[in-house]
């Protein structure tokens, strides 16, 4: 993907920009860490820690023009996970234009707040009042993403949510995801419940699992790189890689790219959130780049 901002990436300040021609906000912390967020979907498409390399996978063949969901980065899943309901797959938040509320630097952090409110189009398929805010913050080695939902209507709402994080890998077949031992999961590939018997998850082919009530902290490890993955108020974790065969069927991802990513998603799926009028819920996923 090209970056159409006017300044070289290394010197971009925090503020509005274009990313591959699309409205976005660029964050740069005082230490030099960077993140880029599309206004379409409040979609984080890049995270580069200070003195580090890109940590998120973004498909080079994914469209960014708003006609389809972006393949890669961190799509926002709301108010439905996958096809577990009558709405479009993964709900509608990732395919809507969000409003930038704030983008600034404070202390060691650069952060932005984006907001999505109910309108006629959302009420036509999900007849509820709501406001969703996505807050993205970067400091030297850390990316924090908080998803907050407020019931602005006059009746109870129920929803699922997830941050569908695509982590970049040098070769996922040589990577290890640690911390899920003894956790029960639903294997979507074979549509059966299972339990994780060993501490390390490895990937050699298609993998699609929802780990129920997962640990709050996981570690993705590969040669020369570790990313700590911390969830707060999200009970579940989704781990996904399409493998070679399914990747070949995806129109928005090169066939040879499946080893270059692993999705580790903070999610609230098994126990949907219920909010009475005026109530608010928030969940966070934090990524920490470690040597």
TAGIBEL-V641678 format. One record per run of one state. SS is the DSSP state (A for helix, B for strand, O for the rest). FROM is the first residue (numbers start at 1). LEN is the number of residues. If there is no record, write none. Layout:
BEGIN
((SS;FROM;LEN) (SS;FROM;LEN))
END
This chain:
BEGIN
((O;1;8) (A;9;3) (O;12;3) (B;15;5) (O;20;2) (B;22;7) (O;29;5) (B;34;5) (O;39;1) (B;40;1) (O;41;2) (B;43;6) (O;49;5) (B;54;1) (O;55;1) (B;56;1) (O;57;1) (B;58;1) (O;59;13) (B;72;1) (O;73;1) (B;74;6) (O;80;11) (B;91;1) (O;92;1) (A;93;3) (O;96;1) (B;97;1) (O;98;1) (B;99;8) (O;107;2) (B;109;9) (O;118;2) (A;120;6) (O;126;5) (B;131;8) (O;139;3) (B;142;9) (O;151;6) (B;157;12) (O;169;3) (A;172;3) (O;175;1) (B;176;3) (O;179;5) (B;184;4) (O;188;4) (B;192;4) (O;196;4) (B;200;2) (O;202;5) (B;207;5) (O;212;5) (B;217;6) (O;223;2) (B;225;8) (O;233;3) (B;236;6) (O;242;1) (A;243;7) (O;250;5) (A;255;6) (B;261;15) (O;276;4) (B;280;11) (O;291;1))
END
